[in-house]
Amino acid sequence: MNICLIGYGLPCLILANILTNKNIKISIFDEGNYKKKFETRTLGIAKKNIDFLKKESISIENNAWFINNIKIFNESQNNKEILNFGPVDSKIFSIIKYNKFISLLEKKIKKKKLIHFIKKNKTTFYNSIVNNKNKFDLIVNFNENNKISKELFFRKQYKNYNSSAYTVVANHQKCDNRIAHQIFTKFGPIAFLPISNTQTSIVFSVFEENKKFKEYEILNLIKKYNKIYSFKSFSKIEKFYLKGSVLKNYYNKNILCFGDNIHKVHPLAGQGLNMTIRDIKILSELIDKKIDLGLRLDKSVLKEFENKTKHYNYLFFSSINFIYEFFKFDSKIKNNYSNKIFNLLENNTLFKKYSMNFADKGLI
């Protein structure tokens, strides 16, 4: 069996490592678009997904910082806490630096004899895939901007958030740093995500419909909304434009789109990579089922994958969009709705349990 993976980001490297555990030959076509530039980017991985990765011999626990509490605040109530999801005895989720995760996976890949990289002209390679003249049992395409996606997978539902995510790592005085904080401000949600006792990753998703912010303005706003840390210094700020999308059809012949290529969501819930890891788990189980039955891997696996995940991913995508639109509208009317709603929900254990399950396990 031979599976081709097109791309080189985290989802691609995670899937490559997992598939080689099944004794499947993996060919990776690195399009050269990936660069180790995400110096300030961090990822929150749900406990359920960490357990799955560990089972697949991808342990990140020694490189991640676990969180046992999440607190939500509203700007209009002078940063009064409106929701609290802890503390809990175990981890809610763990924070890991993007580049650290990439490096960990690269070290593992170098030891895999079943993985090799394709060195071929892009145009020739893309044409062979589009025209179905290739030797692969299955092809997994992670890139939404290459020729394959543009010619075969162009039917998408898009969501323009009119926002940018600014990410920065703050160095601060040492403290017990196991609580993640998110504040819904009139400018957009800002999340303080601990990565050690002396460092915290900050993600500020700013509404930019009427104003483009300068870096010093972002830093001033971060300092304004910070009520926790004694800052010493900041890393450079990185900026990402935020757009959402969901793909209408996941596969074509023996080609499957994957990762951000099938669903891209707003980072306010920290679910982008978590959704993809859940997809990887389902795809892995479907492949195991075929192997156990002694069957070849063909497009029937891709059809089953789409049938099993598409509606859940769409609901998840819609749910996060609803949360985004609600808080965006609510900020314009000075949090009149959210204040009342969260006052009711603060002591509702059923709501908190459902919310935690939603974040940890998704909808499946």
Phi, psi and omega in degrees: 000140184221118180244134178257131176249126181254109182139183180207010180284187182304310181303320180298313183289326176296311181297320179301314179297319182291319182291327178292336175295342179263010180066034178260134178285129183243128173249125180251123174260100180277112185283355176081010181275338183280133173226147179281072183249355185276063186292330184254358185280133176235162183230137173261118181254125181294151183304317181300321180287326176296319178297319179296314180298319179298319178299330180266020177066028172241088183264124180248002188300325180284348182247003183241165181242118186275150180244135179241011179200144174232128178241135182247135182232160176238132182297321187294340180257032179054046178062030175289136179293126180252340177212148180218121184254029180190200355286155177241160181290325181257185181281139170277310172201174181233148181254132177225143177290138183305309184293330178293320179295316178301313182298320178300316181290323179297321178298321180290321182296324181298337181268355184269116179285341182274359180252129172221157183259135180278128175246102186208152175301134184302311183300314179298317181295311180300317181298322180294327179285310182299322182270008177059037177247071182217168186260006188271143174291315178221152177233130179244118186253116183265349188261119181277356185246002181275177184298324181298312180294318184291329182267330186246339186226058184261355181272103183224155168260124185254154175222114176266113183280351183051040184219162172231145175261123175257126181241140180205150175254126180259132171265132185216174178297149183298136178205167175285107197239070182241009183246126174272138180239137173229130180242128175269107183256171178291345179266344184136171182286137176238129182245133174254112188242105182299138174236355172188182178286349182236001180223144177222132175275136181239128177240117182243107180267106192256130173294125182234036180293319186246354184208137173260129185267146173268160184301318182294330177292321178297315179297321178296321178292321177300315179296323180296316185274348177286122176238013191241313193255153170259097185292142174251316181198169179231149171285181174291155179268136173245149186234136178229130176284139186257119175222142179251155177200155173219132186279142181282317180234125186280333186222160175213117186057241181256020181253128177243130171277154187207164176066222179298343180292333179254336175204129178230125187233164178295142184283001187300332179259358179061039188248359184305298181291327179299320176299317181293320178296322176297321176297318179299318179300316180293315179298319179299317179295321179293322177293319177302319181299317178296315181297317180298328179273358179074025183260153177287155175277121179219191186293347176297329176296319182291322178296316179297320179299313180298316180298327185274335188246334191301312183291324177294316180296323179294317178297320179295314178302314181293322180296316180292323176297322179296316178300316179299311182294323180298310183289330176294314177293318183297325180294330180288335180251026173060040172061031180297323181279312185297324180301314181291316182297312185286337173296326178284324187275343186305321182256014180269101183294327180295317179298316181295319180296316180296318181297318179294318177296321178300314181289326185276318189245352185076208183261353184273000000 
